[in-house]
Amino acid sequence: MKHFKIGQLLLALLAVLCTANLLSAQDVVDAVSPENDAEIRTIPFSQIFTFLFLMLGPFKIIGPFAKMTHGTEASEARSFALRGIVFASFALLLAGLLGETMLGNFGVSLPVLALTGGILLFHVALTGIFSQAEPPKPPTGDPAVLMPRLALMPLAIPTIVTPYGIAALILFIAMQHDMNGKLMITAMVLGVMVLNLLAMIFAQQILKKLGWLLQLLGAVLGIIQVAL
């Protein structure tokens, strides 16, 4: 199962590159008007944070994290959450650093990358709405041995760091023309990671008191993701 999930992630990331490369053919690029490109480049920071929060934020993490840490000590769960955030932050940092360079190497325009990320987000959102995904099973065995491995896969990737979240991050960083803008995006991502960490630390309490609300928000956010 672990190798299957790794294969799924690699295929999804490969789909980002391959789809973007195919869609960047001259006829598609020419069909994108300058007005549309300018509109993409002027997304306000408040809206960018909303996108990052929806794609990388805590709503989709609390349930799986609670399942993975069921029956473990609170200190072990906190350590597990911290490891997951460290791995996820490193993965996002690497994606942000390499993504803009890869866009230039493949000749992919920003509207094409936005479309590619939209295809992935649309697929994942529809899957979440129309199918009943099997939640991660509680870990069995020695937590001291299992937790470090689970923190990387499947907690950090793909629960926290989603393929469409990576596509969005690369797009938003590439949109910025100065270092201040790129640092602002970095600060937003770090802020989302802090929210993720807090959500995982208090996951059990949140589910006990607000489990019904999370289910409702999950349905609403699923529809919003389809629209995005």
C-alpha positions in Angstrom: 0.0 0.0 0.0 2.8 2.4 0.8 4.5 1.8 -2.6 1.1 2.2 -4.2 0.6 5.7 -2.6 4.1 6.7 -3.6 3.4 5.6 -7.2 0.1 7.6 -7.2 2.0 10.8 -6.1 4.7 10.3 -8.7 2.1 9.8 -11.4 0.2 12.9 -10.3 3.4 15.0 -10.3 4.3 13.6 -13.7 0.9 14.5 -14.9 1.5 18.1 -14.0 4.7 18.3 -16.1 3.4 16.2 -19.0 0.1 18.0 -19.2 1.7 21.4 -18.9 4.2 20.4 -21.6 1.5 19.2 -24.0 -0.7 22.2 -23.3 2.1 24.6 -24.0 2.0 23.9 -27.7 2.0 27.0 -29.8 -1.6 26.8 -30.8 -2.8 26.8 -27.2 -0.4 29.5 -26.0 -1.5 31.7 -28.9 -5.1 31.2 -27.9 -4.4 32.8 -24.5 -5.1 36.5 -24.7 -2.8 39.1 -23.0 -5.8 40.2 -21.0 -6.2 36.8 -19.4 -2.4 36.6 -18.7 -2.6 40.1 -17.0 -5.6 39.0 -15.0 -3.7 36.0 -13.6 -0.7 38.1 -12.8 -2.8 40.5 -10.6 -4.3 38.1 -8.1 -4.4 39.9 -4.7 -2.5 38.4 -1.8 -5.6 37.9 0.2 -7.0 35.7 -2.5 -3.7 33.8 -2.9 -3.8 33.1 0.8 -7.3 31.7 0.5 -6.2 29.4 -2.4 -3.2 28.2 -0.4 -5.4 27.6 2.7 -7.9 25.6 0.7 -5.3 23.5 -1.1 -2.7 23.0 1.7 -4.6 23.9 4.8 -5.9 21.9 7.8 -9.5 20.9 6.8 -8.3 17.9 4.8 -5.7 16.9 7.4 -7.5 16.6 10.7 -9.4 13.5 9.9 -6.5 11.4 8.4 -4.2 12.6 11.2 -6.6 11.6 13.9 -6.9 8.1 12.3 -3.1 7.7 12.0 -2.5 8.7 15.6 -5.4 6.8 17.2 -4.3 5.2 20.4 -1.0 6.9 20.6 0.2 9.2 23.4 -0.3 12.9 23.1 3.5 13.5 23.1 4.0 11.0 20.3 1.2 12.6 18.3 2.7 16.1 18.7 6.1 14.8 17.6 4.5 13.1 14.7 2.7 16.3 13.7 5.9 18.3 13.9 7.8 15.8 11.8 5.1 15.9 9.2 5.1 19.7 9.0 8.9 19.8 8.7 8.8 17.3 5.8 5.9 19.1 4.1 7.6 22.5 4.5 10.8 21.1 3.0 8.9 19.6 0.0 7.1 22.9 -0.6 10.3 24.9 -0.4 12.0 22.5 -2.9 8.9 22.8 -5.2 8.9 26.6 -5.0 12.7 26.8 -5.8 12.7 24.4 -8.7 9.2 25.1 -10.1 9.9 28.5 -11.7 13.1 27.2 -13.3 11.3 24.2 -14.7 8.6 26.5 -16.1 11.2 28.3 -18.1 12.9 25.1 -19.2 9.7 23.6 -20.5 8.4 26.9 -22.0 5.2 26.7 -19.9 3.1 29.9 -19.7 1.3 30.9 -16.5 -2.2 30.4 -17.9 -1.2 26.9 -19.0 0.1 26.0 -15.5 -3.1 27.4 -14.0 -5.1 25.2 -16.3 -3.0 22.2 -15.4 -3.4 22.7 -11.7 -7.1 23.2 -12.3 -7.4 19.8 -14.0 -5.8 18.1 -11.0 -7.9 20.0 -8.5 -11.1 19.3 -10.4 -10.3 15.6 -10.5 -9.5 15.4 -6.8 -12.5 17.4 -5.8 -14.9 15.3 -7.9 -13.4 12.1 -6.4 -13.9 13.4 -2.9 -17.5 14.3 -3.6 -18.7 11.2 -5.5 -16.7 8.5 -3.9 -16.1 7.3 -0.3 -12.4 7.3 0.1 -11.2 4.8 2.7 -9.5 6.7 5.5 -6.0 5.7 6.7 -6.0 2.9 9.1 -4.7 3.4 12.7 -1.0 2.4 12.9 -0.2 -1.0 14.2 3.1 -2.0 15.7 5.6 0.0 17.7 4.8 3.7 17.3 8.4 4.7 17.9 9.3 2.7 14.7 6.2 3.6 12.6 5.8 7.3 13.3 8.9 8.6 11.6 8.1 6.8 8.4 4.4 7.7 8.4 5.3 11.4 9.0 6.8 11.5 5.5 4.4 9.2 3.8 1.4 9.5 3.9 1.2 12.5 6.3 3.5 15.1 4.7 3.0 13.7 1.2 0.3 13.5 -0.1 -2.0 14.5 2.8 -0.5 17.9 3.5 1.4 18.5 0.2 -1.0 17.8 -2.6 -0.1 17.8 -6.3 -2.5 20.6 -7.1 -1.2 22.5 -4.1 2.3 22.3 -5.6 1.0 23.5 -8.9 -0.7 26.5 -7.2 2.4 27.3 -5.2 4.6 27.3 -8.3 2.1 29.5 -10.2 1.8 32.1 -7.4 5.6 32.3 -7.0 6.1 32.7 -10.8 3.6 35.5 -10.8 5.7 37.6 -8.5 8.1 40.0 -10.2 10.2 41.0 -7.2 11.7 39.3 -4.1 9.2 41.0 -1.8 6.3 39.2 -3.5 8.1 35.8 -3.4 8.8 36.3 0.3 5.2 37.2 0.9 4.1 33.9 -0.7 6.7 32.0 1.4 5.3 33.7 4.6 1.8 32.7 3.6 2.8 29.0 3.1 4.6 29.0 6.5 1.5 30.5 8.1 -0.6 27.7 6.6 1.9 25.2 7.9 1.6 26.7 11.4 -2.2 26.4 11.2 -1.8 22.8 10.1 0.5 22.0 13.1 -2.0 23.5 15.5 -4.9 21.6 13.9 -3.0 18.3 14.2 -2.0 18.9 17.8 -5.7 19.5 18.8 -7.2 17.1 16.2 -8.8 14.8 18.8 -10.5 17.7 20.6 -11.6 19.4 17.4 -13.2 16.1 16.1 -15.0 15.6 19.4 -16.5 19.0 19.5 -16.7 20.1 15.9 -16.7 16.8 13.9 -20.2 17.5 12.5 -19.1 21.0 11.4 -16.0 19.7 9.7 -18.1 17.3 7.7 -20.3 20.1 6.6 -17.3 22.4 5.7 -15.7 19.5 3.9 -18.8 19.2 1.6 -18.8 23.0 1.0 -15.1 23.2 0.4 -15.4 20.2 -2.0 -17.9 22.2 -4.1 -15.6 25.3 -3.9 -12.7 23.2 -5.1 -14.6 22.0 -8.1 -15.5 25.6 -8.9 -11.8 26.7 -8.5 
